[in-house]
Amino acid sequence: MDKLQKVLDIFYQICEIPHPSFNTSKMKNFITEFCKSSGYNVQSDGANLLASLKDSKPKACLQAHMDMVLVPEDAQVKVEKDGNFLKAKDSSLGADNGIGLSIMLYLISQKFPCEFLFTDDEEVGFLGANKLDFKVESKLLLNLDSEVLGEVVTSSAGGFDATTTLKLALQNLQSFKDMHAYTLSFQGPGGHSGIDIGTNESAFIKLLNLLKSPELKDAYFSNLNAGNRRNAIPSLASLVLYTKTRLDLDSLKAFSLPKPPYSYALKDAKDDALKVDSIFKLKDLLDVLSPLKTGILESNKTGILSSLNLSIVKSTQSGVELEFMGRANAKNLLDTNIALLKKAFPSIEVSNIYPPWESAPKDAFLAKLKKESLEKLKLSFKKEGLPFKEVSIHAGLECGLIEEKLGVTALSIGPTIYYPHSVKEKVDIQSVQKTICVVLDFLS
């Protein structure tokens, strides 16, 4: 059996084990038993795992995270082959970071003399990396969580989460019994809030723009719902609208006609409208959210530098709950991003702040090691006929925190993964094989 098939067989096993964020105990047990059966010593710090081969000097420390973004949340991942890709039937695949885990476990099955770090709950704010309490012998860490073959990530964005509730004036439910009620929904591609923020616009922001139509200036709403993951761009947004006159769909289309892959639907919602207990003025919502800038906040010729994703929007009994995720590739931009949100929402709660991963280590030895490792990695890419490009990404990687906690320098590579964190997620099989070969050559 060739190397690729062995890695994919491990990946299929991983996909059968539920491992969404906050629910990785079965995955930890699987990894622990796999490593021990291959002769490795396994340590736990209560959140993360570190495997090392007894009585051997490690060549490097390889790292991947154990959790995945599961969409929908109750899905059972069923892997399907689609030409040159692997995908899942009606759910996210978990190639982020299941392929990285599978490559590491394959190396463990071959008794490679390395340290292997498995971190927990990366997808929900690097919670595992924040709790790291290990000592490693390696000074070089190779992270396998990047998503474009041919790129080597040397720095990434920092980020934060933020939550607030808009208190809106409740309306008298009896006033709406004779009104026209509609369900208005907007659908888009969604995607990763770091990788796709520059190309895929939020379904909620598209919906918000449509709600500015003159046809809706005196409208009311209930049942507002958009997004379900803090680090994903909302792919679906919907609400129930109440109007005194019938809505003219043609007028709405004239105001804002979405182009594929975006679409919206308007349908009668009389039954849904009678099941609510909180109705609010649409104008009150628009007055607060319309001035707020989301998406790309700052960029230059190298790429996106700062962004804000309105991740989750949900009606409550007293108003609307908002959840944000902000990112920035420099600390001053991250601070500015937070300050702007606090100015817009003075009572907002900011949490899970993590710093950007800087490209240049301050320690002279680690800086030299990183430079030498990049040169060696470049040769490994060349042997596989691959391009080699050093990049800074706007997504978040754990590398900065791990460097700080373990006293190492880090590089990140991985296979090509499209649409992570969504039901469209797929991984290029050939890129998995190339990644395996690059890793093996680099460690030789």
Buried (B, 14 or more C-beta within 10 A) or exposed (E): EEBBEBBBEBBBBBBEBBBBBEEBEEBBEBBBEBBEEBEBEBEBEEBBBBBBBEEBEBBBBBBBBBBBBBBEEEBEBEBEEEEEBBBBEEBBBBBBBBBBBBBBBBBBBEEBBBBBBBBBBBBBBBBBBBBBEBEBEBBBBBBBBBBBBBBBBBBBBBBBBBBBBBEBEBBEBEEBEEBBBBBBBBBBBBBBBBBBBBEBBBBBBBBBBBBBBEBBEEBBBBBBBBBBBBBBBBBBBBBBBBBEEEBEEEEBBEBBEBEEEBEBEBEEBEEBBEEBEBBBBBBBBBEBBEEBEBBBBBBEEEEBBBBBBBBBBBBEEBBBBBBBBBBBBBEEBBBBBBEBBBEBBEEBEBEBBBBBBBBEBEEEEBEEBBEEBBEBBBEBBEEBEBEBEBBBBBBBBBBBBBBBBBEBBBBBBBBBBBBBBBBBBBBBBBBBBBBBBBBBBBBE
